[in-house]
Amino acid sequence: MELKRIGILTSGGDAPGMNAAVRAATRCAIYRGLEVIGIRRGFEGLLESDVIPLTSRSVGGIIHRGGTILRTARSERFKKPEGQVEALDRLKELDLDGLILVGGEGTFKGAWALYKKGFPVVGVPGTIDNDIAGTDVTIGFDTAVNTALDAVRKLRDTASSHDRLFIVEVMGRNSGFLASAVALASGAEYVLVPEIPSDVEKLCEKLYNARRQGKTHSLIIVAEGAMSARDLAAKLKDTAGYEARVTVLGHIQRGGSPTAFDATLASRMGAHAVKALLEGQSGIMTGSLWGQMVAHPLPVAWEEKKPLSDEVLSLMEMLSI
């Protein structure tokens, strides 16, 4: 099938760099002679045919903006088989020949449902969690790490001034990539991640030994999927009498302009998605491995487990003494 008109949508949680991906995909598609339609509010917007034309000018000036100009929403209707059939009808009514979807695992599962019904799709991994297998890094992760790191460094200044124990909760859902990266870069004494069972007694022992060696303040980074920071503070108080100050960074980690790394990564992935569609590839996601653009079948995103780096965790253990 000849490609003439494609759609682009963003879905799930927003991530810094999504706009850069939309910009790159739009301009590369137009450069190749394609018409581009932006679908607003993800799959819900698709079901409602909430679309706008995308041109080289309309995506100008968005590469530095956080969030997504196409906006995003979750759709319960699309999760049902009848909703997916309806979405396919909307795609046909819009006269689209292919669809690029920027998002995380949930977005890719939706894309896969459309692919199984015969519609050409390519996924672009955009999530601050960095939990998508098949790519070393996802769009938005680097920016989220730096956003959280900036806040943690400020908290460390206060912790050292007042000889206090601080617990900082970062996002990451069921993944510890964000927490471990922030912990290593900030010099935190301990990190709790979903992939490793939490050992509060071991943590108390580590804090006690640090005190004996003259350390007057400590910093703990906890991933939201491992344990809430408030629950950890309560356990530390009950177990060893430690008083901790708690900071939950929350959705601030999703906002802000993308770093140079994320803007570049997103641009390359958006361009690669267009190239894949033009080459007749479908049911795939773009990825970056060792700095090179690659493609994998969409199910890799949820069927394969992306492991945390043992090297990073081991290095943290050595550096936090």
C-alpha positions, 0 to 999 in steps of 0.5 A: 500500500502506498503511503500518502497520509499518516496520523500521529498521537501521544498517549499515556503519561506525558514525557519531556521530548514528546513534542520533539518527536511529533515535530521530527515525525511531521517534518520528515513525513512532509519532506517525503511527500506525506500529509500529516494529521495530529490526533489530539487526546490519544485513543480517546481523541481518535474515537472522537475524530479530534484531529488537526492538520500538522504542517512544518509551520504548526510544529515550529517552536515546539522542540523545547516545550515540555508536555505534548501539544497533541495532549494526552488522555487515557481511554477506557472505551478503547480498551474494549474490543468494540472500542478498538473496532470503532477506532479502526473505523475512525482511522479509515474515515480519516483516510489514514494509511499509517499511525505513529504513536508516542507513549509507553507500554499501554500505548504500545498495547493499543497500537498492537491491537490496531496492528492485529486488525491490519492497520500499519502502526509504529510506536515511539517509546516516550516515558520517564520510567524508562521501563520499555525493553528494546531500547537503552533509554526512553524519551523523557527519562534523562530530563526527569532524572535531571529535574529530580536531581536538581530538587534532591541536591537542594534537599541535601543542602538542607539535610547537611545544614540541619544534620537530618535524614531525608527521604525523597520519593521519585516516580517510576511506577514498577521500575527503579531506573529513575530512582537508581539514576537519581540516587547515584548522581546525587550521592544518596546513601540508599535507594529502594527500588521495586526490583529488589525486596526492601530490607528496612533492618539492613537500612537501619544498620547502614544508617547506624554505621554511618552515624558511628563513622561521623556522618551527620546527615543521610539521603534515601531515594525511594521509587514510588513502586517500592514503598511510599516515602511516608511508609518508609519514614514510619518503619524507620521510626518504629524500627530504630527511632530514626526521624526522617523528613519526607519529600514526594516530588510527584508530577514535577518530574514530568514537566519542563523543557527536554534536555539536549539528550532527550530532544535529540533522542526524540527527534531521531526516534520520530524520524526513524518511525516515519522511515519504518512506515515508508519501508513497509514496517509495521507492528514495531517500536523504534529504539536506541541501542548503543546509540544506534536506531533499531526496531523491535516488535511491539510486544517486546515492550511488555513481554521482556523485562528490562533489568536494572544495572547490577553495576549501578547498584553495586557502585552505589553500595561502594560509594555510599560508605 
